[in-house]
Amino acid sequence: MRMKRTYFLPTMLVLIFFFQIFSFAWINVFLSVGESLKYSTMYFGLSRNDASSMTVIGGGIIGGNITWAANGSPYIVTEDLLIDEDATLTIEPGVEVRFAGNYSIYVSNNAILMALGTKNKPVIFTSNGTSYPGAWGGIQPHGDTAVIYFKDCKIMYASKAIGNEEYLSEHYNITIINCELTFNDYGMKVYQTQYATITVVNSTIKSNNVGIYLHPHGEVKIIGCEIVSNNIGIYSSGVTIQSLMIVNNTIMYNRMAGMYLGTQLSLSFYNLTVKGNTIMYNSGPGMYLCIKGQHKIRNNCIVHNEIGIKYYRYFHTHLFHFMRYITISYTLILSGMLL
């Protein structure tokens, strides 16, 4: 009796061959998907793990009440962003906002921007991968009665960390508390604004071209700050300021002047108070004054500057009034100027 021939071994070889082909095809599919994911995450200069919590903000308008939470950080701003009228953007502690180019956040009429960091978890505004002054625009009021409130924030590498270059006719309010403004063209630049209220408290303004530039009408308070290693610490010129208070600050190591208040065009203050400041080791004058109005300059320590206080000669009649409460070293009186 002849036994029936079986083909078990060839059949298994055929099945193994087709299994390998299909396995290889699926492996290629997975590799292709993996490569796509890799390049899509690297597009923003981040690793795949970093990108898992990254939020890209493509510009446009923010309306309503929006919160940027820490679990979405970093936020990458790729175009200009406008906070719309009556809208509020709140930024939580620990959030990092990076700007991928010369872009800004604008705060419109009646809009509010609040960045609420803590000492251990500051809110950080910086450039996305580039580290030089002017790498991104800044935070700018862009309408009447805009409100900007920053606490425990770090702002670096901007053109104007906080400020504007447009004429606004009504109140807006900027409050800066316990913040660091470093390596910007301007730490603050408030330009041609009527009735603005500016308050800077317990903050560090360091290594900027100009620490604080003021060209507003309104009220300005600079209290308890460290204003160091800028080209000019505080600069103000050209218009009437209703009230300027510079109180209990440390103004040191600025390369052109500690404070430069006024030009030969004459800057008018209805009320200037410079009190309790330490103004030391500045190149050029510790204070340059070309102003008129009511002034209280007292109880300051102005020493070891290239020039203590310099007055523009037109206002020499105020000389002894200014000297009464000021401690000065390395001084010389010449041609109506205190040098």
CORHU-V384172 format. One record per residue. N is the residue number from 0. RES is the residue in one letter. PHI is phi in degrees with one decimal (NA if undefined). D_LAST is the distance of its C-alpha to the last C-alpha in Angstrom with 1 decimal. Layout:
N,RES,PHI,D_LAST ; N,RES,PHI,D_LAST
This chain:
0,M,NA,128.7 ; 1,R,-86.5,125.6 ; 2,M,-81.0,122.3 ; 3,K,-73.2,119.7 ; 4,R,-73.8,116.9 ; 5,T,-108.1,113.4 ; 6,Y,-122.0,110.1 ; 7,F,-62.9,107.7 ; 8,L,-66.2,105.7 ; 9,P,-60.1,105.0 ; 10,T,-62.4,104.0 ; 11,M,-63.9,101.4 ; 12,L,-64.1,100.0 ; 13,V,-64.7,99.6 ; 14,L,-63.4,97.9 ; 15,I,-63.4,95.5 ; 16,F,-61.5,94.7 ; 17,F,-68.0,93.8 ; 18,F,-63.2,91.8 ; 19,Q,-65.1,89.6 ; 20,I,-61.7,89.1 ; 21,F,-67.5,88.0 ; 22,S,-63.3,85.8 ; 23,F,-61.8,84.0 ; 24,A,-63.8,83.5 ; 25,W,-66.7,81.9 ; 26,I,-60.8,79.7 ; 27,N,-62.4,78.4 ; 28,V,-61.0,77.7 ; 29,F,-63.0,75.7 ; 30,L,-63.8,73.8 ; 31,S,-64.1,73.0 ; 32,V,-62.9,71.7 ; 33,G,-61.5,69.6 ; 34,E,-63.4,68.0 ; 35,S,-62.5,67.3 ; 36,L,-62.0,65.6 ; 37,K,-61.1,63.6 ; 38,Y,-73.0,62.2 ; 39,S,-69.1,61.5 ; 40,T,-75.9,59.4 ; 41,M,-72.7,57.6 ; 42,Y,-56.6,56.7 ; 43,F,-97.6,53.6 ; 44,G,73.2,52.7 ; 45,L,-121.6,54.0 ; 46,S,-75.2,56.9 ; 47,R,-63.8,60.0 ; 48,N,-68.0,59.1 ; 49,D,-63.4,55.6 ; 50,A,-68.8,57.0 ; 51,S,-63.0,59.4 ; 52,S,-115.0,56.8 ; 53,M,-81.5,54.6 ; 54,T,-123.1,54.3 ; 55,V,-94.4,53.6 ; 56,I,-105.8,52.0 ; 57,G,-84.1,52.9 ; 58,G,88.0,50.7 ; 59,G,103.5,51.9 ; 60,I,-120.4,51.8 ; 61,I,-100.0,51.8 ; 62,G,-118.6,53.8 ; 63,G,74.4,54.8 ; 64,N,-111.1,53.5 ; 65,I,-119.1,53.0 ; 66,T,-122.7,52.0 ; 67,W,-98.0,50.9 ; 68,A,-93.5,52.4 ; 69,A,-65.1,51.6 ; 70,N,-73.5,55.1 ; 71,G,-104.0,54.4 ; 72,S,-78.6,51.2 ; 73,P,-80.0,49.7 ; 74,Y,-99.6,49.5 ; 75,I,-101.4,49.1 ; 76,V,-92.8,47.8 ; 77,T,-107.4,49.2 ; 78,E,-152.4,48.4 ; 79,D,-59.9,46.1 ; 80,L,-128.1,47.1 ; 81,L,-116.6,47.0 ; 82,I,-85.3,47.5 ; 83,D,-70.5,49.7 ; 84,E,-55.4,49.5 ; 85,D,67.0,50.3 ; 86,A,-92.5,50.5 ; 87,T,-133.6,48.9 ; 88,L,-113.1,48.1 ; 89,T,-112.1,47.7 ; 90,I,-113.5,46.7 ; 91,E,-82.2,48.0 ; 92,P,-56.6,46.5 ; 93,G,84.6,46.7 ; 94,V,-78.1,47.0 ; 95,E,-115.2,45.4 ; 96,V,-112.4,44.8 ; 97,R,-113.6,44.6 ; 98,F,-109.5,43.9 ; 99,A,-91.4,46.0 ; 100,G,136.6,43.9 ; 101,N,-80.6,41.4 ; 102,Y,-117.9,42.7 ; 103,S,-135.1,41.3 ; 104,I,-106.6,42.6 ; 105,Y,-104.5,42.3 ; 106,V,-112.7,42.7 ; 107,S,-84.7,44.6 ; 108,N,-56.8,45.2 ; 109,N,58.7,45.9 ; 110,A,-88.3,46.0 ; 111,I,-130.7,44.6 ; 112,L,-120.2,43.4 ; 113,M,-121.3,43.2 ; 114,A,-114.8,42.4 ; 115,L,-114.4,43.3 ; 116,G,-84.4,42.7 ; 117,T,-128.9,42.8 ; 118,K,-59.7,40.9 ; 119,N,-87.8,43.7 ; 120,K,-132.3,44.7 ; 121,P,-70.1,41.6 ; 122,V,-86.5,42.2 ; 123,I,-116.5,40.9 ; 124,F,-114.9,40.0 ; 125,T,-155.2,39.8 ; 126,S,-85.2,41.2 ; 127,N,-96.7,44.8 ; 128,G,98.0,44.7 ; 129,T,-117.0,41.6 ; 130,S,-130.8,38.2 ; 131,Y,-153.4,35.3 ; 132,P,-59.2,32.8 ; 133,G,89.6,34.6 ; 134,A,-68.4,38.1 ; 135,W,-140.4,39.0 ; 136,G,-72.1,37.9 ; 137,G,152.0,36.8 ; 138,I,-104.1,37.7 ; 139,Q,-128.6,37.5 ; 140,P,-65.1,38.3 ; 141,H,-134.7,40.7 ; 142,G,-175.2,41.9 ; 143,D,-64.7,41.6 ; 144,T,54.5,41.5 ; 145,A,-71.2,41.3 ; 146,V,-125.9,40.5 ; 147,I,-124.3,38.9 ; 148,Y,-129.5,38.9 ; 149,F,-120.2,38.0 ; 150,K,-134.7,38.3 ; 151,D,52.2,38.1 ; 152,C,-121.9,37.8 ; 153,K,-122.8,36.4 ; 154,I,-126.3,35.4 ; 155,M,-145.0,34.6 ; 156,Y,66.6,34.9 ; 157,A,-96.5,34.7 ; 158,S,-69.7,33.2 ; 159,K,-129.0,32.0 ; 160,A,-52.8,33.0 ; 161,I,-140.1,33.1 ; 162,G,153.1,32.5 ; 163,N,-153.7,33.7 ; 164,E,-131.9,33.2 ; 165,E,-119.6,35.7 ; 166,Y,-80.0,35.6 ; 167,L,-121.0,37.4 ; 168,S,-92.5,38.2 ; 169,E,-126.2,39.0 ; 170,H,-58.1,37.8 ; 171,Y,-139.4,37.5 ; 172,N,-130.1,36.4 ; 173,I,-121.8,34.7 ; 174,T,-126.0,34.6 ; 175,I,-125.1,33.3 ; 176,I,-131.5,34.1 ; 177,N,54.7,34.0 ; 178,C,-111.1,33.6 ; 179,E,-122.2,32.1 ; 180,L,-116.2,30.6 ; 181,T,-136.0,30.2 ; 182,F,59.0,30.5 ; 183,N,-109.8,30.4 ; 184,D,-61.9,28.7 ; 185,Y,-129.7,27.5 ; 186,G,-62.8,28.0 ; 187,M,-135.3,28.2 ; 188,K,-140.9,28.1 ; 189,V,-111.4,29.1 ; 190,Y,-125.0,29.4 ; 191,Q,48.2,30.6 ; 192,T,-126.1,32.4 ; 193,Q,-89.8,33.4 ; 194,Y,62.8,33.7 ; 195,A,-74.0,33.0 ; 196,T,-119.1,32.6 ; 197,I,-120.8,30.6 ; 198,T,-130.8,30.5 ; 199,V,-126.2,29.1 ; 200,V,-130.9,29.9 ; 201,N,50.5,29.9 ; 202,S,-118.4,29.5 ; 203,T,-108.1,28.0 ; 204,I,-116.3,26.1 ; 205,K,-140.3,25.9 ; 206,S,59.7,26.0 ; 207,N,-104.0,25.9 ; 208,N,-63.2,24.3 ; 209,V,-121.2,22.7 ; 210,G,-65.2,23.2 ; 211,I,-134.1,23.5 ; 212,Y,-111.1,23.5 ; 213,L,-121.3,24.1 ; 214,H,-140.0,25.5 ; 215,P,-109.0,28.0 ; 216,H,-87.8,29.2 ; 217,G,125.8,30.1 ; 218,E,-120.0,28.9 ; 219,V,-131.0,26.9 ; 220,K,-127.0,26.6 ; 221,I,-123.6,24.9 ; 222,I,-133.0,25.9 ; 223,G,66.8,26.3 ; 224,C,-102.3,25.4 ; 225,E,-104.9,24.2 ; 226,I,-118.6,22.0 ; 227,V,-136.5,21.6 ; 228,S,60.0,21.8 ; 229,N,-96.0,21.5 ; 230,N,-67.8,19.7 ; 231,I,-127.1,17.9 ; 232,G,-69.8,18.6 ; 233,I,-127.8,18.8 ; 234,Y,-128.6,18.7 ; 235,S,-146.2,19.8 ; 236,S,-159.7,20.3 ; 237,G,99.2,22.8 ; 238,V,-140.7,24.9 ; 239,T,-90.2,25.3 ; 240,I,-108.8,25.2 ; 241,Q,-61.8,27.3 ; 242,S,-154.4,25.7 ; 243,L,-131.3,23.2 ; 244,M,-114.4,23.1 ; 245,I,-119.9,20.9 ; 246,V,-133.1,22.4 ; 247,N,58.5,22.9 ; 248,N,-102.2,21.8 ; 249,T,-108.7,20.7 ; 250,I,-122.0,18.1 ; 251,M,-141.8,17.8 ; 252,Y,58.8,18.1 ; 253,N,-81.1,17.4 ; 254,R,-83.4,17.1 ; 255,M,-116.1,14.8 ; 256,A,-169.0,12.9 ; 257,G,-69.7,14.0 ; 258,M,-133.9,14.1 ; 259,Y,-129.8,13.9 ; 260,L,-111.8,15.2 ; 261,G,101.9,16.3 ; 262,T,-133.1,16.5 ; 263,Q,-69.2,16.9 ; 264,L,-75.0,20.4 ; 265,S,74.7,18.9 ; 266,L,-99.6,19.8 ; 267,S,-107.1,21.5 ; 268,F,-118.9,22.1 ; 269,Y,-72.2,24.8 ; 270,N,-153.5,23.6 ; 271,L,-115.9,20.5 ; 272,T,-124.5,20.5 ; 273,V,-122.5,18.0 ; 274,K,-143.5,19.6 ; 275,G,69.0,20.4 ; 276,N,-93.6,18.5 ; 277,T,-106.2,17.6 ; 278,I,-122.1,14.6 ; 279,M,-140.7,14.6 ; 280,Y,56.1,14.8 ; 281,N,-93.1,13.5 ; 282,S,-75.0,12.8 ; 283,G,72.6,9.9 ; 284,P,-77.1,7.8 ; 285,G,-62.5,9.8 ; 286,M,-137.1,9.7 ; 287,Y,-114.0,9.5 ; 288,L,-126.1,11.2 ; 289,C,-138.9,13.4 ; 290,I,-139.3,16.2 ; 291,K,-139.4,18.6 ; 292,G,127.2,21.1 ; 293,Q,-93.8,21.5 ; 294,H,-135.7,18.9 ; 295,K,-128.4,19.1 ; 296,I,-122.9,16.2 ; 297,R,-152.3,17.4 ; 298,N,58.0,18.5 ; 299,N,-99.2,16.2 ; 300,C,-111.1,15.3 ; 301,I,-118.9,11.9 ; 302,V,-138.9,12.0 ; 303,H,60.4,12.4 ; 304,N,-93.8,10.2 ; 305,E,-61.0,8.9 ; 306,I,-134.0,5.4 ; 307,G,-68.1,5.9 ; 308,I,-133.0,5.5 ; 309,K,-120.5,5.0 ; 310,Y,-107.2,7.8 ; 311,Y,-68.8,10.4 ; 312,R,-62.1,11.2 ; 313,Y,-60.8,14.7 ; 314,F,-103.3,13.8 ; 315,H,-65.5,12.0 ; 316,T,-66.6,15.2 ; 317,H,-87.5,14.3 ; 318,L,-57.0,11.2 ; 319,F,-73.5,13.4 ; 320,H,-61.3,15.6 ; 321,F,-69.7,13.0 ; 322,M,-74.1,11.8 ; 323,R,-59.5,15.5 ; 324,Y,-116.2,16.4 ; 325,I,-113.4,13.4 ; 326,T,-97.4,13.3 ; 327,I,-134.8,10.0 ; 328,S,-130.0,9.8 ; 329,Y,56.5,8.0 ; 330,T,-123.2,5.1 ; 331,L,-148.7,4.7 ; 332,I,-100.8,5.8 ; 333,L,-150.8,7.1 ; 334,S,52.3,9.9 ; 335,G,76.5,9.6 ; 336,M,-117.9,6.1 ; 337,L,-97.9,3.8 ; 338,L,-118.2,0.0
